[in-house]
Amino acid sequence: MGHRQSKSAISNGKNKLSTNKVEKKKKFRSLRSPSNIQILTIDESLNETWRFTGSGKRIHSAKTSKLFNSISDKEIERLQRQHWFFKRIWQSNYSAPVEEKLKAGGAKVLDIGCGPGTWTIEMSEMYEQSTFTGVDFVSAFSKEMEPENVKFIQANILDGLPFLDDTFDFVHMGLLVTAFTATEFNEKVIPEIVRVTKQGGWIEFMESDIHYFNEGPTTMRLTNALTSFMKSKKILEPLNSYIPQSMEDNDKIQKGIQTEEKTCFVGSWAGDLGKMAVEDISNGWTAIKAPLSKAMKLKSQEYNELVVTFTKEVEQNKNSFKTWRFFAQKIGTMSVPDITTTSLQQ
Ligand SMILES: C[S@@+](CC[C@H](N)C(=O)[O-])C[C@H]1O[C@@H](n2cnc3c(N)ncnc32)[C@H](O)[C@@H]1O
């Protein structure tokens, strides 16, 4: 499973770390144990404040940090597994051309909506000389046990990020664009990300489609319900045109947004990755059960049955979905000298 692969990749990198840091990291992981996590029970009455951050593939989340101070251990584990699943699809953690800068050291990286911080910590282990900040409005990470080159901060991007202008070389946001209405995304999220990115720094979004290729009747019922829910919350899709367009419309981002796309097959017919996809997506449908079953006017058991039927249907229909990365550079003020001296060869 991606889970184990990722852990072994992490443990290879550990050899290089100081004993002190290894101890810190162990403690960090131990915090993921249920005894240390405050279990959050979602109250049906809070449904209205929830936002989907995507299809069944993603978490729903609270609209404000005032209601949710923590997150269940089960949800943390789902988000960690989801990260490893997407990492396996992409075979990498990012697409923007920032590797040299991160390797050289001293680069500053921001992960917005970091959840449990799985991406942030993996990146911090790959590039030990650079520093990483994870921000989320829910405290799913352990602030006390941050690795040395990581900082986790609880903040809602819609209230503004607690950083100075031009701070980060690379700003990453994975699987949460649909947590925002179109207006919030265009007028708050993108400008705030641009503000904290250095001139010439890179901005990257990773998202996945909420629709599947060759949807059967049950899959269509679920995705249609999700689409209607998103529409009712003024969340725009399709993401593969909406996100690059929003980036393109910001005059501080270089034109010519780069897009990369991967297709992931869903079902055990498609091998290990296909099995991971079914697990991830059905866990996602379960995670958004409260608001979606309410919107679909389904009883708890009826909704559960729908999810089971979904897992069978994908095997027959040989479904697939797309995931995208969109990345671009913040415009830098090119310092053009007033006087240009040309050396002439005599
Ligand atoms: C699907 S999770 C993705 C987590 C992580 N980026 C990953 O890929 O593993 C979305 C995360 O975004 C966070 N989030 C949603 N809206 C947010 C906001 N307005 N400000 C900060 N974090 C937010 C949620 O709390 C959740 O942890």
The ligand as an SDF file (V2000), in Angstrom:
LIG
                    3D

 27 29  0  0  0  0  0  0  0  0999 V2000
   -9.1150   17.5810    1.7850 C   0  0  0  0  0  0  0  0  0  0  0  0
   -8.1990   18.3160    3.0200 S   0  0  0  0  0  0  0  0  0  0  0  0
   -6.6520   18.3560    2.2080 C   0  0  0  0  0  0  0  0  0  0  0  0
   -5.5260   18.2460    3.1820 C   0  0  0  0  0  0  0  0  0  0  0  0
   -4.1550   18.3130    2.5360 C   0  0  0  0  0  0  0  0  0  0  0  0
   -4.0000   19.4960    1.7010 N   0  0  0  0  0  0  0  0  0  0  0  0
   -3.8890   17.0890    1.7270 C   0  0  0  0  0  0  0  0  0  0  0  0
   -3.9000   17.1600    0.4960 O   0  0  0  0  0  0  0  0  0  0  0  0
   -3.6690   16.0230    2.3400 O   0  0  0  0  0  0  0  0  0  0  0  0
   -8.6950   20.0070    3.0060 C   0  0  0  0  0  0  0  0  0  0  0  0
   -8.1390   20.7610    4.2120 C   0  0  0  0  0  0  0  0  0  0  0  0
   -8.3800   22.1480    3.9940 O   0  0  0  0  0  0  0  0  0  0  0  0
   -8.7140   22.7400    5.2270 C   0  0  0  0  0  0  0  0  0  0  0  0
   -9.4420   23.9940    4.9520 N   0  0  0  0  0  0  0  0  0  0  0  0
  -10.6490   24.1330    4.3520 C   0  0  0  0  0  0  0  0  0  0  0  0
  -10.9980   25.4230    4.2840 N   0  0  0  0  0  0  0  0  0  0  0  0
   -9.9690   26.1300    4.8440 C   0  0  0  0  0  0  0  0  0  0  0  0
   -9.7570   27.5280    5.0750 C   0  0  0  0  0  0  0  0  0  0  0  0
  -10.6800   28.4310    4.7340 N   0  0  0  0  0  0  0  0  0  0  0  0
   -8.5950   27.9190    5.6500 N   0  0  0  0  0  0  0  0  0  0  0  0
   -7.6710   27.0020    6.0190 C   0  0  0  0  0  0  0  0  0  0  0  0
   -7.8370   25.6620    5.8530 N   0  0  0  0  0  0  0  0  0  0  0  0
   -8.9770   25.2330    5.2670 C   0  0  0  0  0  0  0  0  0  0  0  0
   -9.5530   21.6670    5.9130 C   0  0  0  0  0  0  0  0  0  0  0  0
   -9.5960   21.8470    7.3090 O   0  0  0  0  0  0  0  0  0  0  0  0
   -8.8060   20.3970    5.5120 C   0  0  0  0  0  0  0  0  0  0  0  0
   -7.8460   20.0160    6.4530 O   0  0  0  0  0  0  0  0  0  0  0  0
  1  2  1  0
  2  3  1  0
  2 10  1  0
  3  4  1  0
  4  5  1  0
  5  6  1  0
  5  7  1  0
  7  8  2  0
  7  9  1  0
 10 11  1  0
 11 12  1  0
 11 26  1  0
 12 13  1  0
 13 14  1  0
 13 24  1  0
 14 15  1  0
 14 23  1  0
 15 16  2  0
 16 17  1  0
 17 18  1  0
 17 23  2  0
 18 19  1  0
 18 20  2  0
 20 21  1  0
 21 22  2  0
 22 23  1  0
 24 25  1  0
 24 26  1  0
 26 27  1  0
M  CHG  2   2   1   9  -1
M  END
$$$$
